Amino acid sequence: MSNYNWCHGPSCHKRHTTTRVRGVKGSKVLRTMKIKYTTPPEQDRYYWFRHWNNYFCDQTCLHDFVEKNIQGMIALAPRPEALETPIEDPKKVQNQYGWVHTEIKRVDNA
């Protein structure tokens, strides 16, 4: 198995940057970026599957991919109802500098 992936951005090969220029004089091309993926630690063998930067050269390519494929991605795991996390009643707390903020604590269902 190769230690590299090609960027999955749909327009990666069209972006005008010097890092994408390949070929000999007279027949140059803009090529999709090659990405070295990080090797997973032994204790978590599939760690690298969870990181976008192993599939996209930058956030522009990531967002281009999401924009083009969002409907299909949502169809894989639709959300038919809202998710909820139980919390204690929020409390207003003043810190040592006089700032007041609202403290929200989750209820742990042990």
Secondary structure, DSSP 8 states (H G I E B T S, - for coil): --SEEE---TTGGGS--GGGEES-TTS-EE---EEE-----TTSTTGGGG-GGGT-SSHHHHHHHHHHHHHHHHHHS---S-----B---EEEE-TTS-EEEE--B----
